[in-house]
């Protein structure tokens, strides 16, 4: 019913074609009407051609429509501006579809402009490259970071920054890596991350570069301020008694020009005290020096299952003596990491020793160590204890060098552990559970399974 005029036209053309063919057959045996026969043959052929051409109008319109969709030529109009034709309904429907695609394209372009504006607005460098290392898009912040006005190929970065393209090619999705980049006279410290995604079956690498130098400088300043306060406190605690004692000994010598045995004993005792305090200060400085000259890690493949077995043997006597329940688990058993064995072993020893000290203050003494793959595929080790936990104020300070809550503590264990984890491309964090113990979490950057 929608295309009734089209159906009528087709039926009429077919009837006329059969009529002319029928007349030609009736005149076929009459030799004196040769020209009439040829006329009807010609008429039949013309009608067949016109019918085919009429039907092909639909194909041509559909072909034109599909081509306009393919090329996104959304300005094609199919309806006739003159009198009504045979395909008005088809033209109307095609125009509706064309308008729909026009709206879709418009919305997509608006969305593209929106995302481009967002990418340009954020203070993060963003660029994407394909499997051929061609730059598919890059924002102005990324160009500013690289010190370039434009960038077409990833390898072009090597002309201004040596081996920079190799750094981006080696980025692992989901992992953040630090990059130091010199831009003119400024040294940038960048956090680089990559995400892989597909567009129209083509795999692209989306890289983000965030300049974290201001945040690092602020954090470094805060750390130095905290460290200076602690160093000042420790030095003043040592220097004040020495100064007071030296004044007393000086006054004693001035008062008694000829020292007797009692005076000699006082002098000897005072000088011995000064000597001991001096040695204490030298030991303090030595510990600080050791903290700042930690050697670079020698990476080897480590089986966490074997490492935990060795730690159990190391602490077995202490656990039995203090009646501590120690549990450990490595999942899967063949879980491995790339790390410096001695340094990571020292980190775990420090944390287990801290846990032993923490559980000595409670009745139920439990310590557990668990190693596994976290959701981001990185290896994670959790050390939990059933101690009294840590306050929020202590959680903020325990990684500061020389800060300690123990009377016999040096205050460098956790700070040293954090430095070791950072040198391994990982992290260490502390968590407390309102008087229900504490947990230290080690996260490693590289792993093998």
Secondary structure, 3 states (H helix, E strand, C coil): CCCHHHHHHHHHHHHHHHHHHHHHHHCCCCHHHHHHHHHHHHHHHHHHHHHHHHHHHHHHHHHHHHHHHHCCCCCCCCCCCCCCCCCHHHHHHHHHHHHHHHHHHHHHHHHHHHHHHHHHHCCCEEEEECCCCEEEEECHHHHHHHCCCCCCEHHHHHHCCCCHHHHHHCCCCCCCEEEEEEECCEEEEEEEEEEEEEECCEEEEEEEEEECHHHHHHHHHHHHHHHHHHHHHHHHHHHHHHHHHHHHHHHHHHHCCCCCHHHHHHHHHHHHHHHHHHHHHHHHHHHHHHHHCCCCCCCEEEEHHHHHHHHHHHHHHHHHHCCCEEEEEEECCCCEEEECHHHHHHHHHHHHHHHHHHHCCCCCCEEEEEEEECCCCCEEEEEEECCCCCCHHHHCCCCCCCCCCCCCCCCCHHHHHHHHHHHCCCEEEEEECCCCCEEEEEECCCEEC
